[in-house]
Amino acid sequence: MKSKLIIKLMLFLMALAVPAFAEEAAPAAGPSLGLTISNVWMMVATFLVFIMHLGFASLEAGLTRSKNTVNILFKNTLIPAIGLLTYAWLGFSLMYPGEFNGIFGFAGFGLPFPTVAGALDLAYNEGYTYWTDFLFQGMFAATAATIVSGAVAERIKLNSFLVFSAIFVGLVYPITGSWKWGGGWLDSMGFYDFAGSTLVHSVGGWGALIGAIMLGARKGKYVNGKIKPIPGHSMPLATIGVFLLWLGWFGFNGGSVLSADPALVSLTLVTTCIAAAAGIVGAMITTWIISKKPDLSMVLNGCLAGLVGITAGADQMGLGSSFWIGLIAGGLVVVSVMAIDRLKIDDPVGAISVHLVCGIWGTLAVGLFGAMAGLKQFGIQLLGAGAYGITTAVAATVIFSVVKATMGLRVSEEEEVEGLDLGEHGLEAYPDLALRPAAKSSAL
């Protein structure tokens, strides 16, 4: 009886307290339905871009040798971590500094988020909140370093690559990114890059090119003036990686609408897929003509080439334009991979051809097929691609040179032959591999 009275008394006191508590805790005004819907779509797009890191890891691991798989996966695990942390610390404030001179600006370390009456300002943007904006943009930042990883695979020191990535993502990517997406000088001139054919892909591609040149080719790649193919160890893994990347591009391009606008998001997703499909066909036709047999690795890169090519203008292309942009990108990537190989620039996964060459193509295609197509717009697109190229190439050269002088860039010959998995990590991806005596062969 006594316990029942105590329980009833507690319930009575709680009932008295609830209205007062609710009144104090109730927010002054909740977000609008439109903001909520757009913000949810932006978060979904962020998740899809995050999946792209798994795609890059799978593709890169599949197109390289089994003895380097742990090293590949380790780098691709660290890259999004480094990208998010450096972007939170200074990259976001460098890329979106607010009012600045158009070339360089800095809003301060950390995330100085906007507030109203001590709470996060939900009116920060009509399509999404501040936190969603940061996370979406942070996923883009990490992608630039991921592109470099593939081109320098199988012979770069792990610590040297991580230092390069931190500086490249923390400084180079956001500073150059502010020129367009932060409202800088190229934006004021009318340069257009919807989702990053230049700002993300060619920036990463220039870093990849400089890294591959400064490192030199893998042992046994070029012998007596001849090109020796070094095939990847898992085409199924590479294929899975490409389909994951294609899936992620729904968020990469679709999220770049920066709202849940049904018409524009739908158009962007359709043009993205048409270009990817055309890229596959273009690569298939080109490789079949040149090599007399269709090459799966080329077709996979053709898909990515089409995706990179359409990224600059996915929101303003028709179906016909998307088809031609993707088809040309698919053919271009095959020719580029072969040309770069003849120049004795060793790129194990074709990252330079996919992201740099097709990134430039996609940027220029805006001036040829876009809503503002014409000689003037083409000239502006060319200027922007050139400005990013010169700046990024010089910056990557300086960073790699300093790292090389202080830490060294390349692993020892013995470690390269044995494999970076054992040399850098003391761990094997496939410890039960049946052909143990052949583990030290450069073919594995």
C-alpha positions in Angstrom: 0.0 0.0 0.0 2.8 2.4 0.9 4.7 1.7 -2.3 1.6 2.4 -4.3 1.2 5.8 -2.7 4.8 6.7 -3.4 4.4 5.7 -7.1 1.2 7.7 -7.4 2.9 10.7 -5.8 5.9 10.5 -8.2 3.5 10.2 -11.2 1.6 13.3 -10.0 4.8 15.3 -9.6 6.0 14.3 -13.0 2.7 15.3 -14.6 3.1 18.8 -13.0 6.7 19.0 -14.3 6.1 18.0 -17.9 4.2 21.1 -19.2 6.8 23.4 -17.7 9.7 21.3 -19.1 8.1 21.1 -22.5 7.5 24.8 -22.6 11.2 25.6 -21.8 12.6 23.0 -24.2 10.4 23.8 -27.2 12.4 25.5 -30.0 11.3 28.9 -31.2 10.7 27.6 -34.7 11.3 24.4 -36.5 12.8 23.9 -40.0 10.4 24.2 -42.9 9.3 21.1 -44.8 11.2 22.1 -47.9 14.5 22.5 -45.9 13.9 19.1 -44.2 13.4 17.3 -47.5 16.3 19.0 -49.3 18.6 18.4 -46.3 17.6 14.7 -46.2 18.5 14.4 -49.9 21.8 16.1 -49.3 22.6 13.7 -46.5 21.7 10.7 -48.7 24.0 12.2 -51.4 26.8 12.5 -48.8 26.4 8.8 -48.0 26.7 7.9 -51.7 29.8 10.0 -52.1 31.3 8.2 -49.1 30.6 4.8 -50.8 32.9 6.0 -53.6 35.9 5.5 -51.3 35.1 1.8 -51.1 34.8 1.9 -54.9 38.2 3.5 -55.3 39.8 1.0 -52.8 38.3 -2.0 -54.7 39.2 -0.7 -58.1 42.8 0.2 -57.1 43.3 -3.1 -55.3 41.9 -5.1 -58.2 44.1 -3.4 -60.8 47.3 -3.9 -58.9 49.2 -7.0 -57.7 48.1 -9.1 -54.8 51.3 -8.4 -52.8 50.4 -4.8 -52.5 46.7 -5.2 -51.6 47.0 -4.4 -47.8 48.9 -1.3 -48.7 46.3 -0.1 -51.2 43.5 -0.7 -48.7 45.4 1.0 -45.9 45.9 4.1 -47.9 42.3 4.2 -49.1 41.2 3.9 -45.4 43.4 6.7 -44.3 42.5 9.1 -47.1 38.9 9.9 -46.0 40.1 10.1 -42.4 42.8 12.6 -43.3 40.5 14.5 -45.7 37.7 15.0 -43.2 40.1 16.0 -40.3 42.1 18.5 -42.4 38.9 19.8 -44.0 37.4 20.4 -40.6 40.5 22.0 -39.2 41.2 24.5 -42.0 40.1 23.3 -45.5 36.4 24.3 -45.2 37.3 27.8 -44.0 39.9 28.1 -46.9 37.4 27.0 -49.5 34.5 29.0 -48.3 36.0 32.1 -46.6 33.1 34.4 -47.2 34.1 37.9 -48.4 37.7 37.7 -49.8 39.9 39.0 -52.6 39.0 36.1 -54.9 42.3 34.4 -54.7 42.9 33.6 -51.1 40.8 33.9 -47.9 40.5 32.2 -44.5 37.6 32.2 -42.2 39.5 30.8 -39.2 40.5 27.4 -37.8 37.9 24.8 -37.0 34.2 25.1 -37.9 33.0 28.6 -37.0 29.4 27.7 -37.6 26.7 30.5 -37.9 24.4 30.8 -35.0 21.1 32.7 -34.2 20.4 33.2 -30.5 23.0 30.6 -29.6 21.6 27.9 -31.9 22.7 26.6 -35.3 21.4 28.9 -38.0 19.0 26.8 -40.1 18.7 29.6 -42.5 22.4 29.1 -43.5 21.2 27.9 -46.8 17.8 27.3 -48.3 18.7 23.7 -49.2 20.6 22.3 -46.3 22.2 23.0 -42.9 25.7 24.0 -42.1 26.7 20.6 -40.9 25.3 18.9 -44.0 27.2 21.3 -46.1 30.5 20.6 -44.4 30.1 16.8 -44.5 29.1 16.8 -48.2 32.0 19.1 -49.2 34.4 17.1 -46.9 33.7 13.9 -48.9 34.6 15.7 -52.1 37.9 16.9 -50.6 39.1 13.4 -49.7 38.4 12.2 -53.3 41.2 14.4 -54.7 43.9 12.5 -52.7 42.3 9.2 -53.6 42.9 9.9 -57.3 46.7 10.4 -56.6 46.8 7.1 -54.7 46.2 4.9 -57.8 48.8 6.5 -60.0 51.6 6.1 -57.4 50.6 2.6 -56.3 53.0 -0.2 -55.6 56.2 1.9 -55.1 55.6 4.9 -52.9 56.5 5.0 -49.2 53.4 5.0 -47.0 54.5 7.8 -44.6 55.5 10.0 -47.6 52.1 9.5 -49.3 50.2 10.3 -46.1 52.2 13.5 -45.6 51.5 14.5 -49.2 47.8 13.7 -48.9 47.4 15.8 -45.7 49.0 18.9 -47.3 47.4 18.4 -50.7 43.9 18.0 -49.3 44.4 20.5 -46.5 45.8 23.4 -48.5 45.9 22.9 -52.3 42.4 21.6 -52.9 40.5 24.1 -50.8 42.5 27.2 -51.9 42.0 26.4 -55.6 38.5 25.3 -54.9 37.6 28.7 -53.5 38.3 30.3 -56.9 35.1 28.8 -58.2 32.9 27.3 -55.5 33.9 29.9 -52.9 33.0 32.8 -55.1 36.5 33.6 -56.2 38.0 35.2 -59.3 37.1 32.3 -61.7 33.5 32.3 -60.5 33.2 36.0 -61.2 34.5 35.5 -64.8 31.8 32.9 -65.5 33.9 29.7 -65.3 31.5 26.8 -64.9 32.2 23.5 -63.1 29.0 22.0 -61.7 30.4 19.1 -59.7 34.1 19.1 -60.2 35.5 17.8 -63.5 38.3 20.3 -62.9 38.0 21.3 -59.2 38.1 17.7 -58.0 39.2 15.3 -60.8 41.7 17.3 -62.7 43.2 18.7 -59.5 43.7 15.1 -58.3 44.8 14.1 -61.8 47.6 16.8 -61.8 48.8 15.5 -58.5 48.7 12.0 -59.9 50.8 13.0 -63.0 53.5 14.7 -61.0 53.7 11.9 -58.5 54.0 9.2 -61.2 56.7 11.2 -62.9 58.8 11.9 -59.8 58.5 8.3 -58.5 59.4 6.7 -61.8 58.1 3.4 -63.1 57.7 0.2 -61.2 60.5 -2.3 -61.5 60.1 -4.4 -64.7 57.5 -2.2 -66.3 59.8 -0.8 -69.1 62.6 -3.2 -70.1 64.9 -2.6 -73.1 62.6 0.1 -74.5 59.6 -2.2 -74.4 56.4 -1.9 -72.4 55.8 -4.9 -70.2 52.2 -5.2 -69.0 51.8 -5.8 -65.3 48.2 -7.0 -64.9 46.1 -6.5 -61.8 45.4 -9.5 -59.6 41.5 -9.3 -59.5 39.3 -8.1 -62.3 36.2 -9.1 -60.3 37.3 -6.7 -57.5 38.0 -3.9 -60.0 34.6 -4.4 -61.6 32.9 -4.2 -58.2 34.8 -1.0 -57.6 33.6 0.6 -60.8 30.0 -0.2 -60.1 30.4 1.2 -56.6 31.8 4.4 -58.1 28.9 4.6 -60.6 26.5 4.3 -57.7 28.4 6.9 -55.7 28.2 9.3 -58.6 24.4 9.6 -58.1 25.4 11.5 -54.9 28.4 13.2 -56.4 26.5 14.8 -59.2 22.9 14.6 -57.9 23.9 16.1 -54.6 25.7 19.0 -56.3 22.3 20.4 -57.2 22.4 21.4 -53.5 18.7 20.9 -53.0 16.0 18.3 -53.7 14.7 20.1 -56.7 12.9 17.2 -58.5 13.4 18.4 -62.0 17.1 19.3 -61.8 18.1 16.3 -59.7 16.3 14.0 -62.1 17.9 15.6 -65.1 21.4 15.4 -63.5 21.0 11.7 -62.7 19.9 10.9 -66.2 22.7 12.8 -68.0 25.2 11.2 -65.6 24.1 7.7 -66.4 23.8 8.4 -70.2 27.4 9.6 -70.2 28.6 6.6 -68.2 26.9 4.2 -70.5 28.3 6.0 -73.6 31.8 6.0 -72.0 31.6 2.2 -71.7 30.6 1.8 -75.4 33.2 4.4 -76.5 36.0 2.5 -74.7 34.8 -0.8 -76.0 34.8 0.3 -79.6 38.2 2.0 -79.4 40.0 -0.8 -77.7 38.4 -3.4 -80.0 39.6 -1.4 -83.1 43.1 -0.8 -81.7 43.8 -4.1 -79.9 41.5 -6.3 -81.9 40.0 -7.6 -78.6 37.8 -5.9 -76.1 39.7 -5.1 -72.9 37.7 -5.2 -69.6 40.1 -2.8 -67.8 39.7 -0.2 -70.6 35.9 -0.6 -70.5 35.8 -0.1 -66.8 37.9 3.1 -67.1 35.6 4.1 -70.0 32.7 4.1 -67.5 34.7 6.4 -65.2 35.8 8.5 -68.1 32.2 9.2 -69.0 31.3 10.0 -65.4 34.2 12.4 -65.0 33.5 14.0 -68.4 29.9 14.8 -67.7 30.5 16.1 -64.1 31.3 19.7 -65.1 28.0 20.2 -66.9 25.6 17.5 -65.8 22.9 19.9 -64.8 22.7 21.7 -68.2 23.2 19.0 -70.8 20.6 17.3 -73.0 20.6 13.5 -73.7 22.4 14.0 -77.0 25.1 16.1 -75.5 25.5 13.7 -72.6 25.9 10.8 -75.0 28.6 12.5 -77.1 30.5 13.8 -74.1 30.6 10.2 -72.6 31.4 8.5 -75.9 34.3 10.8 -76.7 35.5 10.4 -73.1 35.4 6.6 -73.5 37.5 6.7 -76.6 39.8 9.4 -75.2 40.7 7.4 -72.1 41.8 4.4 -74.1 44.1 6.5 -76.4 45.4 8.4 -73.4 46.3 5.3 -71.4 48.3 4.0 -74.3 50.0 7.3 -75.0 51.0 7.8 -71.4 52.4 4.3 -71.3 54.5 5.1 -74.4 55.8 8.1 -72.6 57.0 5.7 -69.9 54.8 7.3 -67.2 53.7 4.3 -65.1 50.1 4.7 -63.9 48.9 1.3 -62.7 45.2 2.1 -62.7 44.9 4.7 -65.5 44.1 7.5 -63.0 45.8 10.2 -65.0 43.8 9.4 -68.1 40.5 9.1 -66.4 40.6 12.1 -64.0 43.1 14.5 -65.6 42.5 14.0 -69.4 38.8 13.4 -69.1 38.4 16.1 -66.4 39.8 18.7 -68.8 37.6 17.3 -71.6 34.5 17.6 -69.5 35.4 21.1 -68.5 35.9 22.2 -72.1 32.7 20.4 -73.1 30.7 22.9 -71.2 31.8 25.5 -73.7 30.9 23.2 -76.6 27.6 21.7 -75.4 26.4 23.6 -72.4 23.7 26.2 -72.0 26.2 29.1 -72.6 28.1 27.3 -75.3 30.2 29.5 -77.6 33.7 30.8 -78.2 33.6 33.1 -75.2 32.5 30.4 -72.8 35.0 27.9 -74.3 37.8 30.4 -73.7 36.7 30.9 -70.1 36.6 27.1 -69.6 40.1 26.8 -71.2 41.4 29.6 -68.9 40.0 27.9 -65.8 41.4 24.5 -66.7 44.8 26.0 -67.4 44.8 28.0 -64.2 44.0 24.9 -62.1 46.6 22.9 -64.1 49.5 25.3 -63.6 48.7 25.9 -59.9 48.1 22.3 -59.0 51.1 20.9 -60.9 53.5 23.5 -59.3 52.1 22.9 -55.8 52.3 19.1 -56.2 55.9 19.4 -57.5 56.9 21.4 -54.5 55.2 19.1 -52.0 56.6 15.9 -53.5 60.1 17.5 -53.8 60.1 18.5 -50.1 58.9 15.1 -49.1 61.5 13.4 -51.3 64.3 15.5 -49.9 63.3 14.9 -46.2 61.6 11.5 -46.1 62.2 9.9 -49.5 59.5 8.9 -51.9 60.2 5.4 -53.1 60.5 2.1 -51.2 63.7 0.1 -51.6 64.0 -2.3 -54.5 63.9 -5.3 -52.2 60.7 -4.1 -50.6 59.1 -3.4 -54.0 59.9 -6.9 -55.2 58.7 -8.5 -52.0 55.6 -6.4 -51.9 54.5 -3.4 -49.8 52.2 -5.5 -47.7 55.0 -7.2 -46.0 57.5 -4.4 -46.2 55.2 -1.6 -45.0 52.7 -3.5 -42.9 54.1 -7.0 -42.1 50.7 -8.3 -43.2 49.4 -10.2 -46.2 46.0 -9.8 -47.8 46.0 -13.4 -49.0 48.1 -15.4 -46.4 46.8 -18.7 -47.7 47.8 -18.1 -51.3 48.7 -21.5 -52.7 51.6 -20.3 -54.9 53.8 -19.3 -51.9 57.2 -19.8 -53.8 56.0 -17.3 -56.4 55.1 -14.6 -53.8 58.3 -12.6 -54.6 57.7 -12.6 -58.3 57.0 -9.2 -59.8 54.1 -10.7 -61.6 52.1 -11.1 -58.3 
